[in-house]
């Protein structure tokens, strides 16, 4: 551990360098966290100054008692001095409580704004970010990193002001008592600063590595403890290897925490030796009158009292520096997330519309889309119209751009060029809340939250009554199943809805969308993962849902789009064919080829 203290500061974590280069942390930006609490900070500062000044009266009262009141038996002065000591203690105690209250309130408000700001910003990022980023890493930054900063943000501003004010005031009082002894006391500062700085850099490295290890641990928990992870572990026999990985990561955390704590203990042991030596030198020097002429016993006692008092704020300032250095990596990670560009920004001036008044005409006008790091267009020059109340089927090979087309209509991404309009209004001009009310989605991957059936349905419309819930459940042919459950609508669906089968989850999702009553409906391969019998049941529910709505259906099974008003065939992001099902079948082109291949596969089965 001694070697770690000696060599640690020279080794700068390259990950920290990269993180700080990506998202630099300036003092101005950190101070900006406190802008919303200026008034409280002013009151807090005044309280800190008053506390520091009031506390300085104590040693001077002690000197008056020892040098004057007791030797001269001046009882009046003695009573006043003793009363003053009690009064000073009472006042500083009251001011301390006020200071703690104000500091905690300011700190917690800052942490609240930081947590909410990161959470809100993450929700605005593109889906590509979530595809590339581990879920455990996101959770770690939102919880562990911010929690790691909490003590710093909560106490730093207060501690800096309090310790600085106390140190300056105490130093002035010490000089007034004896400049010679003050000069001797100053000898402790250089070694204290040097030692603390070196340990701080070691702790900074350990803190960053510990946060990375926590992210790995959370990722392992998320992958293994979810229902999908549990099934994968059991079917592939991964329980023992996953346990070994978890144990190794946990052991790494143990070692990092141990090294971090020992680094601090070595510093404290060194400081205790230095601090013990200084009072001893003071008493030694006081024994030579030539070095300190006119030094009285009262002055010596008052000075040593101040000397002990000044060590606390100085070390407090040094500790704040240590905490600040060790927190740079955390702040950089958090600000790095906040600096990521918004994927689909909200319009600065959204159009004012009544979602219930949307007719539902959808137009794609020369739409192109390419991922930011892609080298080709996923969609190229898509121009088409879905009349209000009409239906469009989209088919094509895997990777032809079908799901991308659907994601653009839902505005999970924005076109690289061109535009998509609803009733002639650019999709980007609608507020997200309005857009989600007139565009509904049912996808292949149904997501149900770990809550009751009722709670899952109410996500679509919180004010819906139980009668309305049963109405949509009956329409999607799942009411009978739920009625047979002991807890009915209060039945918990389980993690990701795995208490129910795939077809049952799909029908619950369809019921939720039907409750939302959107004017435009996007069906993204909603039945492709189901068996034939379940598909027929879900398709019947989808037919109820799609009735009278503008519908875009992405399909793998061609039977799903056979009844659409128009069908387009995508090939490498372009419209290769379009027409009705009968027209495309008769044309003998790509659609007919897909149909023939699908029929052949069905015959083989």
Buried (B, 14 or more C-beta within 10 A) or exposed (E): EEEBBEEBBEEEBEBBEEBBEEBBBEEEEBEEBBEEBEEBBEBBBEBBBBBBBBBBBBBBBBBBBBBBBBEEEBEEBBEBBEEBBEEBEEBBEEBBEBBEEBBEBBBEBBBEBBBEBBEEBBEBBBEBBEEEBBBBBBBBBBEBBBBBBBEBBBBBBBBBBBBBBBBEBBBEBBEEBBEBBBEBBEEBEEEBBEBBBBBBBBBBBBBBBBBBBBBBBBBBBBBBEBBEBBEBBEEEEBEEEBEEBBEEBEEBBEEBEEBBEBBBEBBEEBBEEBBEEBBEBBEEBBEEEEEBEEBBEBBBBBBBBBBBBBBEBBBBBBBBBBBBBBBBBBBBBBBBBBEBEEBBEEEEEBEEBEBEEBBBBBBBBEBBBBBEEEEEBBBBBBEBEBBBBBBBBBBBEEEBBBBBBBBBBBBBBBBBBBBBBBBEEBBBBBBBEBBBBBBBBBBBEBEBEBBBBBBBBBEBBEEBEEEEBBBBBBBBBBBEBBEEEEEBBEBBBEBBBBBBBBBBBBBBBBBBBBBBBBBBBBBBBBBBBBEEEBBEBBBBBBEBBBEEBBBBBBBBBBBBBBBBBBBBBBEBBBBBBBBBBEEBBEEEBBBBEBBEEBEEEEEEE
